[in-house]
């Protein structure tokens, strides 16, 4: 039998935990984890929880970890990789070479939304994205500028704003506005 601590799978999330806990897809994932003989444990973290504390929380207690909602940082990925704790990120961490991730095709989705708005006559479009992963904001804004170019939409001042993932979303939104 597997040691108790390695029979647990952590699901790490952020945001309003009452919403996360009632999510139908999350409950389905937890059911699959339990059917596979593991115990699923949901962890909620906030912007105020530093990477060092997340590392302590996830210290060698789990058989695997699933990160959602931009909860994985470079430091945490490195910590888990050094301890050979398997993990999956449901977001991209582009600066970490050994990461396993499941990527939604956000670029295609954003392009489709922008195209739909353009077809309805909306020429001045802006995109506010404040992700918590270092470098992710730059990647998305670079793609956004390409989408606007492809759709022949005018560039706006807001397209040049560089968002700081370390600042609160509300502060960055005020800057953006």
TORPA-4810 file (N, C-alpha, C, O; in nm, 3 decimals):
<nodes>
NODE_1_0.084_-0.118_0.000_0.000_0.000_0.000_0.088_0.124_0.000_0.203_0.122_0.045_X
NODE_2_0.033_0.229_-0.050_0.106_0.354_-0.059_0.097_0.429_0.074_-0.007_0.424_0.140_X
NODE_3_0.208_0.499_0.114_0.201_0.577_0.238_0.086_0.676_0.234_0.054_0.730_0.128_X
NODE_4_0.024_0.701_0.349_-0.094_0.787_0.355_-0.070_0.922_0.291_-0.154_0.970_0.214_X
NODE_5_0.045_0.987_0.321_0.068_1.120_0.267_0.082_1.118_0.115_0.055_1.219_0.049_X
NODE_6_0.125_1.006_0.058_0.138_1.001_-0.088_0.010_0.954_-0.154_0.004_0.944_-0.277_X
NODE_7_-0.092_0.926_-0.075_-0.219_0.886_-0.134_-0.313_1.007_-0.149_-0.430_0.992_-0.184_X
NODE_8_-0.259_1.127_-0.122_-0.340_1.248_-0.134_-0.298_1.328_-0.258_-0.180_1.338_-0.290_X
NODE_9_-0.398_1.384_-0.325_-0.375_1.473_-0.439_-0.430_1.610_-0.398_-0.548_1.622_-0.362_X
NODE_10_-0.345_1.712_-0.404_-0.388_1.848_-0.368_-0.435_1.920_-0.493_-0.372_1.910_-0.599_X
NODE_11_-0.545_1.991_-0.481_-0.593_2.081_-0.586_-0.581_2.221_-0.528_-0.649_2.255_-0.431_X
NODE_12_-0.493_2.302_-0.586_-0.463_2.435_-0.534_-0.535_2.538_-0.619_-0.522_2.538_-0.742_X
NODE_13_-0.611_2.624_-0.555_-0.691_2.722_-0.625_-0.684_2.856_-0.555_-0.629_2.867_-0.445_X
NODE_14_-0.740_2.957_-0.618_-0.748_3.090_-0.561_-0.885_3.147_-0.592_-0.958_3.093_-0.675_X
NODE_15_-0.918_3.254_-0.528_-1.048_3.316_-0.553_-1.147_3.284_-0.443_-1.108_3.238_-0.336_X
NODE_16_-1.272_3.308_-0.470_-1.380_3.284_-0.374_-1.398_3.133_-0.359_-1.451_3.067_-0.449_X
NODE_17_-1.354_3.079_-0.246_-1.356_2.934_-0.227_-1.497_2.878_-0.224_-1.516_2.761_-0.258_X
NODE_18_-1.597_2.956_-0.185_-1.734_2.904_-0.186_-1.778_2.876_-0.330_-1.855_2.783_-0.354_X
NODE_19_-1.730_2.955_-0.424_-1.761_2.931_-0.566_-1.681_2.812_-0.616_-1.735_2.725_-0.684_X
NODE_20_-1.551_2.809_-0.580_-1.465_2.699_-0.624_-1.518_2.566_-0.572_-1.527_2.469_-0.648_X
NODE_21_-1.552_2.560_-0.444_-1.598_2.435_-0.383_-1.727_2.383_-0.444_-1.751_2.262_-0.443_X
NODE_22_-1.809_2.472_-0.498_-1.936_2.427_-0.557_-1.927_2.404_-0.707_-2.027_2.372_-0.771_X
NODE_23_-1.809_2.419_-0.764_-1.790_2.403_-0.908_-1.814_2.257_-0.949_-1.754_2.165_-0.894_X
NODE_24_-1.901_2.238_-1.047_-1.939_2.104_-1.092_-1.819_2.026_-1.147_-1.803_1.907_-1.117_X
NODE_25_-1.735_2.092_-1.229_-1.619_2.025_-1.288_-1.518_1.985_-1.181_-1.457_1.879_-1.189_X
NODE_26_-1.501_2.072_-1.081_-1.408_2.039_-0.973_-1.457_1.918_-0.895_-1.378_1.830_-0.861_X
NODE_27_-1.587_1.913_-0.867_-1.642_1.796_-0.797_-1.622_1.669_-0.879_-1.595_1.563_-0.824_X
NODE_28_-1.636_1.680_-1.010_-1.615_1.565_-1.098_-1.469_1.520_-1.094_-1.440_1.400_-1.089_X
NODE_29_-1.376_1.616_-1.097_-1.234_1.584_-1.087_-1.204_1.514_-0.954_-1.132_1.415_-0.950_X
NODE_30_-1.260_1.566_-0.845_-1.239_1.505_-0.714_-1.295_1.362_-0.711_-1.236_1.273_-0.650_X
NODE_31_-1.408_1.341_-0.777_-1.467_1.206_-0.783_-1.371_1.110_-0.854_-1.351_0.998_-0.809_X
NODE_32_-1.312_1.156_-0.966_-1.217_1.072_-1.041_-1.093_1.041_-0.957_-1.043_0.929_-0.957_X
NODE_33_-1.044_1.142_-0.887_-0.927_1.122_-0.801_-0.958_1.017_-0.695_-0.877_0.928_-0.670_X
NODE_34_-1.074_1.026_-0.633_-1.114_0.930_-0.530_-1.131_0.791_-0.588_-1.093_0.693_-0.525_X
NODE_35_-1.190_0.780_-0.709_-1.206_0.649_-0.773_-1.072_0.584_-0.803_-1.061_0.461_-0.805_X
NODE_36_-0.969_0.667_-0.826_-0.835_0.614_-0.854_-0.759_0.576_-0.727_-0.642_0.538_-0.733_X
NODE_37_-0.826_0.588_-0.611_-0.765_0.545_-0.486_-0.691_0.653_-0.411_-0.622_0.624_-0.313_X
NODE_38_-0.705_0.775_-0.452_-0.642_0.888_-0.383_-0.747_0.967_-0.308_-0.866_0.956_-0.334_X
NODE_39_-0.700_1.046_-0.214_-0.788_1.140_-0.145_-0.759_1.278_-0.202_-0.644_1.320_-0.208_X
NODE_40_-0.862_1.349_-0.244_-0.842_1.484_-0.299_-0.860_1.586_-0.188_-0.953_1.578_-0.108_X
NODE_41_-0.769_1.681_-0.184_-0.773_1.787_-0.085_-0.767_1.920_-0.159_-0.677_1.942_-0.240_X
NODE_42_-0.862_2.007_-0.130_-0.868_2.138_-0.194_-0.801_2.242_-0.106_-0.837_2.258_0.011_X
NODE_43_-0.702_2.314_-0.162_-0.634_2.421_-0.091_-0.667_2.553_-0.158_-0.659_2.565_-0.280_X
NODE_44_-0.704_2.651_-0.079_-0.726_2.785_-0.130_-0.614_2.875_-0.084_-0.583_2.880_0.035_X
NODE_45_-0.553_2.948_-0.177_-0.449_3.043_-0.139_-0.486_3.181_-0.193_-0.566_3.193_-0.286_X
NODE_46_-0.428_3.283_-0.134_-0.456_3.420_-0.176_-0.327_3.486_-0.223_-0.219_3.429_-0.209_X
NODE_47_-0.339_3.607_-0.277_-0.221_3.683_-0.320_-0.126_3.709_-0.205_-0.006_3.728_-0.226_X
NODE_48_-0.178_3.709_-0.083_-0.097_3.743_0.033_-0.012_3.626_0.081_0.077_3.645_0.164_X
NODE_49_-0.038_3.505_0.031_0.040_3.388_0.069_0.160_3.381_-0.024_0.145_3.358_-0.144_X
NODE_50_0.279_3.400_0.032_0.400_3.398_-0.049_0.438_3.258_-0.093_0.391_3.159_-0.037_X
NODE_51_0.523_3.251_-0.195_0.568_3.122_-0.249_0.635_3.035_-0.144_0.617_2.914_-0.143_X
NODE_52_0.711_3.096_-0.055_0.780_3.020_0.050_0.679_2.948_0.138_0.700_2.832_0.174_X
NODE_53_0.569_3.015_0.173_0.466_2.951_0.256_0.392_2.842_0.180_0.356_2.740_0.238_X
NODE_54_0.369_2.863_0.050_0.305_2.759_-0.031_0.396_2.636_-0.034_0.348_2.523_-0.025_X
NODE_55_0.527_2.658_-0.048_0.621_2.545_-0.048_0.614_2.467_0.082_0.615_2.344_0.081_X
NODE_56_0.607_2.538_0.195_0.596_2.470_0.325_0.466_2.391_0.334_0.464_2.279_0.384_X
NODE_57_0.359_2.449_0.286_0.228_2.384_0.289_0.228_2.255_0.207_0.165_2.156_0.244_X
NODE_58_0.301_2.257_0.096_0.301_2.142_0.005_0.423_2.053_0.023_0.455_1.974_-0.065_X
NODE_59_0.490_2.066_0.133_0.614_1.994_0.160_0.593_1.843_0.169_0.546_1.794_0.272_X
NODE_60_0.627_1.770_0.067_0.635_1.624_0.068_0.513_1.552_0.126_0.527_1.440_0.177_X
NODE_61_0.396_1.611_0.119_0.278_1.547_0.177_0.188_1.483_0.071_0.089_1.418_0.105_X
NODE_62_0.219_1.502_-0.056_0.123_1.465_-0.158_0.183_1.377_-0.266_0.302_1.384_-0.297_X
NODE_63_0.097_1.293_-0.323_0.135_1.210_-0.435_0.129_1.286_-0.566_0.181_1.239_-0.668_X
NODE_64_0.068_1.402_-0.565_0.057_1.487_-0.683_-0.019_1.613_-0.650_-0.094_1.618_-0.553_X
NODE_65_0.001_1.716_-0.732_-0.063_1.845_-0.709_-0.115_1.900_-0.841_-0.046_1.895_-0.943_X
NODE_66_-0.237_1.953_-0.838_-0.298_2.016_-0.955_-0.318_2.164_-0.921_-0.384_2.197_-0.824_X
NODE_67_-0.260_2.252_-1.002_-0.272_2.396_-0.979_-0.374_2.455_-1.076_-0.375_2.422_-1.195_X
NODE_68_-0.461_2.542_-1.023_-0.560_2.610_-1.108_-0.551_2.760_-1.085_-0.483_2.805_-0.992_X
NODE_69_-0.617_2.837_-1.168_-0.634_2.982_-1.149_-0.504_3.057_-1.125_-0.497_3.142_-1.037_X
NODE_70_-0.401_3.027_-1.202_-0.272_3.099_-1.191_-0.212_3.090_-1.051_-0.158_3.189_-1.002_X
NODE_71_-0.221_2.977_-0.987_-0.168_2.963_-0.852_-0.023_2.915_-0.849_0.041_2.920_-0.744_X
NODE_72_0.030_2.869_-0.961_0.165_2.815_-0.962_0.266_2.925_-0.993_0.253_2.997_-1.091_X
NODE_73_0.366_2.937_-0.907_0.475_3.033_-0.930_0.602_2.955_-0.966_0.609_2.833_-0.946_X
NODE_74_0.699_3.025_-1.018_0.827_2.964_-1.053_0.889_2.898_-0.930_0.938_2.785_-0.939_X
NODE_75_0.888_2.967_-0.817_0.951_2.915_-0.695_0.886_2.785_-0.650_0.955_2.691_-0.610_X
NODE_76_0.754_2.780_-0.655_0.683_2.660_-0.614_0.712_2.546_-0.712_0.734_2.432_-0.670_X
NODE_77_0.712_2.575_-0.841_0.744_2.471_-0.941_0.883_2.414_-0.918_0.902_2.293_-0.922_X
NODE_78_0.979_2.500_-0.893_1.116_2.456_-0.867_1.123_2.371_-0.740_1.191_2.268_-0.738_X
NODE_79_1.055_2.414_-0.635_1.051_2.341_-0.508_0.996_2.198_-0.529_1.055_2.101_-0.483_X
NODE_80_0.885_2.189_-0.599_0.823_2.058_-0.622_0.909_1.972_-0.713_0.922_1.851_-0.691_X
NODE_81_0.968_2.033_-0.814_1.053_1.960_-0.908_1.174_1.902_-0.835_1.211_1.787_-0.859_X
NODE_82_1.236_1.979_-0.746_1.352_1.932_-0.671_1.316_1.815_-0.580_1.399_1.727_-0.556_X
NODE_83_1.193_1.812_-0.530_1.149_1.706_-0.440_1.080_1.592_-0.515_1.030_1.496_-0.455_X
NODE_84_1.078_1.604_-0.647_1.019_1.502_-0.735_0.872_1.475_-0.702_0.825_1.361_-0.706_X
NODE_85_0.801_1.583_-0.669_0.657_1.574_-0.645_0.589_1.609_-0.776_0.604_1.722_-0.824_X
NODE_86_0.515_1.516_-0.835_0.452_1.545_-0.964_0.343_1.653_-0.952_0.267_1.656_-0.855_X
NODE_87_0.338_1.740_-1.052_0.238_1.846_-1.051_0.197_1.881_-1.193_0.272_1.859_-1.289_X
NODE_88_0.079_1.935_-1.203_0.025_1.980_-1.331_-0.028_2.121_-1.308_-0.088_2.150_-1.205_X
NODE_89_-0.004_2.208_-1.404_-0.057_2.343_-1.397_-0.166_2.358_-1.501_-0.148_2.321_-1.617_X
NODE_90_-0.279_2.413_-1.460_-0.386_2.440_-1.556_-0.370_2.579_-1.616_-0.464_2.634_-1.673_X
NODE_91_-0.252_2.636_-1.602_-0.213_2.763_-1.663_-0.069_2.747_-1.710_0.001_2.656_-1.668_X
NODE_92_-0.026_2.835_-1.797_0.110_2.827_-1.848_0.205_2.901_-1.756_0.175_3.011_-1.709_X
NODE_93_0.321_2.841_-1.730_0.430_2.908_-1.660_0.548_2.907_-1.757_0.631_2.817_-1.752_X
NODE_94_0.555_3.008_-1.846_0.646_3.001_-1.959_0.794_3.005_-1.923_0.877_2.967_-2.005_X
NODE_95_0.829_3.049_-1.804_0.970_3.061_-1.770_1.026_2.937_-1.703_1.144_2.935_-1.669_X
NODE_96_0.945_2.833_-1.684_0.993_2.713_-1.615_0.998_2.596_-1.713_0.895_2.558_-1.768_X
NODE_97_1.117_2.539_-1.735_1.134_2.441_-1.843_1.075_2.302_-1.819_1.045_2.233_-1.916_X
NODE_98_1.058_2.259_-1.695_1.016_2.120_-1.669_0.869_2.107_-1.635_0.827_2.006_-1.577_X
NODE_99_0.790_2.205_-1.670_0.652_2.205_-1.624_0.562_2.120_-1.713_0.579_2.115_-1.835_X
NODE_100_0.469_2.054_-1.650_0.361_1.987_-1.722_0.241_2.078_-1.711_0.207_2.121_-1.601_X
NODE_101_0.177_2.109_-1.820_0.061_2.196_-1.810_-0.046_2.157_-1.911_-0.017_2.099_-2.015_X
NODE_102_-0.167_2.192_-1.877_-0.282_2.171_-1.965_-0.326_2.310_-2.005_-0.370_2.388_-1.921_X
NODE_103_-0.314_2.341_-2.131_-0.340_2.478_-2.174_-0.472_2.488_-2.249_-0.499_2.411_-2.342_X
NODE_104_-0.553_2.581_-2.208_-0.672_2.616_-2.285_-0.625_2.707_-2.398_-0.527_2.779_-2.381_X
NODE_105_-0.690_2.704_-2.510_-0.647_2.786_-2.622_-0.705_2.926_-2.608_-0.793_2.967_-2.683_X
NODE_106_-0.653_2.999_-2.510_-0.702_3.133_-2.479_-0.684_3.229_-2.595_-0.768_3.316_-2.616_X
NODE_107_-0.576_3.214_-2.673_-0.551_3.307_-2.785_-0.663_3.296_-2.889_-0.710_3.397_-2.940_X
NODE_108_-0.704_3.174_-2.919_-0.813_3.154_-3.015_-0.943_3.211_-2.959_-1.020_3.274_-3.031_X
NODE_109_-0.968_3.188_-2.830_-1.091_3.239_-2.768_-1.095_3.391_-2.769_-1.197_3.450_-2.804_X
NODE_110_-0.984_3.456_-2.730_-0.980_3.602_-2.730_-0.996_3.657_-2.871_-1.067_3.755_-2.893_X
NODE_111_-0.930_3.594_-2.968_-0.940_3.638_-3.107_-1.085_3.628_-3.157_-1.132_3.717_-3.227_X
NODE_112_-1.153_3.522_-3.120_-1.292_3.504_-3.164_-1.383_3.611_-3.104_-1.469_3.665_-3.173_X
NODE_113_-1.364_3.640_-2.977_-1.444_3.744_-2.912_-1.418_3.880_-2.977_-1.512_3.954_-3.006_X
NODE_114_-1.292_3.912_-3.000_-1.257_4.041_-3.064_-1.317_4.048_-3.205_-1.368_4.152_-3.246_X
NODE_115_-1.311_3.937_-3.277_-1.368_3.933_-3.412_-1.519_3.954_-3.408_-1.574_4.030_-3.487_X
NODE_116_-1.585_3.887_-3.314_-1.731_3.902_-3.299_-1.768_4.047_-3.271_-1.863_4.100_-3.329_X
NODE_117_-1.693_4.111_-3.181_-1.720_4.253_-3.151_-1.693_4.341_-3.272_-1.770_4.433_-3.300_X
NODE_118_-1.585_4.314_-3.343_-1.551_4.394_-3.462_-1.661_4.382_-3.567_-1.697_4.481_-3.631_X
NODE_119_-1.714_4.261_-3.584_-1.822_4.241_-3.681_-1.950_4.315_-3.641_-2.035_4.343_-3.725_X
NODE_120_-1.963_4.346_-3.514_-2.079_4.421_-3.465_-2.052_4.572_-3.465_-2.134_4.652_-3.420_X
NODE_121_-1.933_4.610_-3.516_-1.901_4.751_-3.531_-1.815_4.811_-3.421_-1.787_4.931_-3.425_X
NODE_122_-1.773_4.732_-3.324_-1.690_4.784_-3.216_-1.544_4.788_-3.263_-1.480_4.684_-3.277_X
NODE_123_-1.493_4.909_-3.287_-1.357_4.926_-3.338_-1.256_4.949_-3.225_-1.142_4.905_-3.233_X
NODE_124_-1.298_5.019_-3.121_-1.207_5.049_-3.009_-1.223_4.941_-2.903_-1.316_4.945_-2.822_X
NODE_125_-1.132_4.846_-2.904_-1.139_4.735_-2.810_-1.012_4.734_-2.725_-0.902_4.756_-2.775_X
NODE_126_-1.031_4.707_-2.597_-0.918_4.693_-2.507_-0.930_4.561_-2.432_-1.040_4.506_-2.418_X
NODE_127_-0.819_4.511_-2.385_-0.818_4.386_-2.310_-0.745_4.411_-2.178_-0.628_4.450_-2.178_X
NODE_128_-0.814_4.387_-2.067_-0.750_4.394_-1.937_-0.732_4.251_-1.889_-0.830_4.179_-1.868_X
NODE_129_-0.608_4.211_-1.871_-0.578_4.079_-1.817_-0.472_4.097_-1.710_-0.362_4.144_-1.738_X
NODE_130_-0.505_4.060_-1.588_-0.412_4.073_-1.477_-0.390_3.935_-1.418_-0.458_3.895_-1.324_X
NODE_131_-0.295_3.862_-1.473_-0.263_3.729_-1.423_-0.158_3.736_-1.314_-0.082_3.833_-1.305_X
NODE_132_-0.153_3.633_-1.231_-0.058_3.632_-1.119_0.073_3.563_-1.154_0.162_3.554_-1.069_X
NODE_133_0.088_3.513_-1.276_0.212_3.448_-1.312_0.306_3.545_-1.382_0.266_3.618_-1.473_X
NODE_134_0.430_3.545_-1.337_0.529_3.635_-1.394_0.545_3.608_-1.544_0.565_3.494_-1.585_X
NODE_135_0.537_3.712_-1.624_0.557_3.700_-1.768_0.431_3.670_-1.846_0.427_3.693_-1.967_X
NODE_136_0.328_3.619_-1.781_0.206_3.580_-1.851_0.133_3.701_-1.908_0.078_3.694_-2.018_X
NODE_137_0.132_3.812_-1.833_0.068_3.934_-1.883_0.132_3.980_-2.013_0.062_4.018_-2.107_X
NODE_138_0.266_3.975_-2.019_0.336_4.018_-2.142_0.301_3.928_-2.259_0.281_3.976_-2.371_X
NODE_139_0.293_3.798_-2.235_0.260_3.705_-2.342_0.120_3.734_-2.397_0.100_3.739_-2.518_X
NODE_140_0.024_3.753_-2.308_-0.114_3.778_-2.351_-0.125_3.911_-2.424_-0.193_3.920_-2.526_X
NODE_141_-0.060_4.015_-2.373_-0.070_4.146_-2.439_-0.001_4.145_-2.575_-0.046_4.213_-2.667_X
NODE_142_0.106_4.071_-2.589_0.172_4.057_-2.720_0.076_3.991_-2.818_0.062_4.035_-2.932_X
NODE_143_0.010_3.886_-2.773_-0.088_3.817_-2.858_-0.206_3.908_-2.889_-0.258_3.907_-3.000_X
NODE_144_-0.249_3.988_-2.791_-0.361_4.081_-2.810_-0.328_4.182_-2.919_-0.412_4.211_-3.005_X
NODE_145_-0.206_4.237_-2.916_-0.167_4.334_-3.019_-0.168_4.269_-3.157_-0.205_4.333_-3.255_X
NODE_146_-0.126_4.143_-3.165_-0.128_4.071_-3.293_-0.272_4.050_-3.340_-0.303_4.067_-3.458_X
NODE_147_-0.360_4.014_-3.248_-0.502_3.995_-3.281_-0.560_4.125_-3.336_-0.631_4.124_-3.437_X
NODE_148_-0.530_4.236_-3.269_-0.582_4.366_-3.315_-0.527_4.401_-3.453_-0.599_4.454_-3.538_X
NODE_149_-0.402_4.371_-3.475_-0.341_4.396_-3.607_-0.410_4.312_-3.714_-0.443_4.364_-3.821_X
NODE_150_-0.431_4.184_-3.687_-0.498_4.095_-3.783_-0.639_4.142_-3.816_-0.684_4.130_-3.930_X
NODE_151_-0.708_4.197_-3.715_-0.845_4.244_-3.735_-0.851_4.390_-3.781_-0.959_4.446_-3.801_X
NODE_152_-0.732_4.451_-3.798_-0.722_4.591_-3.841_-0.794_4.686_-3.745_-0.862_4.780_-3.786_X
NODE_153_-0.779_4.656_-3.615_-0.836_4.741_-3.510_-0.730_4.842_-3.467_-0.612_4.809_-3.462_X
NODE_154_-0.771_4.964_-3.435_-0.672_5.066_-3.395_-0.609_5.033_-3.260_-0.672_4.977_-3.171_X
NODE_155_-0.482_5.071_-3.249_-0.413_5.058_-3.120_-0.461_5.168_-3.028_-0.487_5.281_-3.071_X
NODE_156_-0.473_5.136_-2.900_-0.517_5.230_-2.799_-0.406_5.247_-2.695_-0.315_5.165_-2.688_X
NODE_157_-0.413_5.351_-2.614_-0.315_5.371_-2.507_-0.309_5.250_-2.415_-0.202_5.210_-2.369_X
NODE_158_-0.425_5.192_-2.387_-0.431_5.081_-2.293_-0.357_4.957_-2.344_-0.322_4.869_-2.266_X
NODE_159_-0.332_4.949_-2.476_-0.260_4.834_-2.531_-0.112_4.835_-2.493_-0.044_4.733_-2.503_X
NODE_160_-0.062_4.949_-2.448_0.080_4.962_-2.415_0.107_4.952_-2.265_0.223_4.956_-2.223_X
NODE_161_0.002_4.939_-2.185_0.021_4.934_-2.040_0.084_4.801_-2.002_0.041_4.694_-2.045_X
NODE_162_0.187_4.810_-1.919_0.253_4.690_-1.869_0.202_4.664_-1.728_0.227_4.744_-1.637_X
NODE_163_0.130_4.554_-1.708_0.073_4.522_-1.578_0.174_4.447_-1.493_0.250_4.364_-1.543_X
NODE_164_0.174_4.477_-1.365_0.265_4.413_-1.270_0.189_4.305_-1.194_0.098_4.335_-1.117_X
NODE_165_0.227_4.181_-1.214_0.156_4.068_-1.153_0.162_4.072_-1.000_0.081_4.007_-0.934_X
NODE_166_0.257_4.148_-0.943_0.270_4.154_-0.797_0.173_4.252_-0.733_0.151_4.246_-0.612_X
NODE_167_0.114_4.341_-0.813_0.019_4.438_-0.759_-0.122_4.381_-0.765_-0.150_4.287_-0.839_X
NODE_168_-0.210_4.439_-0.685_-0.347_4.389_-0.681_-0.417_4.416_-0.815_-0.385_4.512_-0.885_X
NODE_169_-0.513_4.330_-0.847_-0.589_4.347_-0.971_-0.662_4.480_-0.972_-0.671_4.545_-1.076_X
NODE_170_-0.715_4.523_-0.857_-0.789_4.649_-0.851_-0.697_4.767_-0.880_-0.735_4.858_-0.954_X
NODE_171_-0.576_4.769_-0.822_-0.482_4.877_-0.850_-0.444_4.880_-0.998_-0.435_4.987_-1.059_X
NODE_172_-0.421_4.763_-1.055_-0.384_4.756_-1.195_-0.502_4.798_-1.285_-0.482_4.860_-1.389_X
NODE_173_-0.624_4.764_-1.244_-0.741_4.803_-1.323_-0.757_4.955_-1.322_-0.794_5.015_-1.424_X
NODE_174_-0.730_5.018_-1.208_-0.734_5.165_-1.200_-0.631_5.225_-1.296_-0.660_5.321_-1.367_X
NODE_175_-0.511_5.168_-1.297_-0.407_5.215_-1.390_-0.453_5.198_-1.534_-0.438_5.287_-1.617_X
NODE_176_-0.510_5.083_-1.561_-0.558_5.052_-1.695_-0.664_5.151_-1.741_-0.661_5.200_-1.854_X
NODE_177_-0.760_5.182_-1.651_-0.866_5.276_-1.686_-0.811_5.416_-1.706_-0.886_5.509_-1.736_X
</nodes>
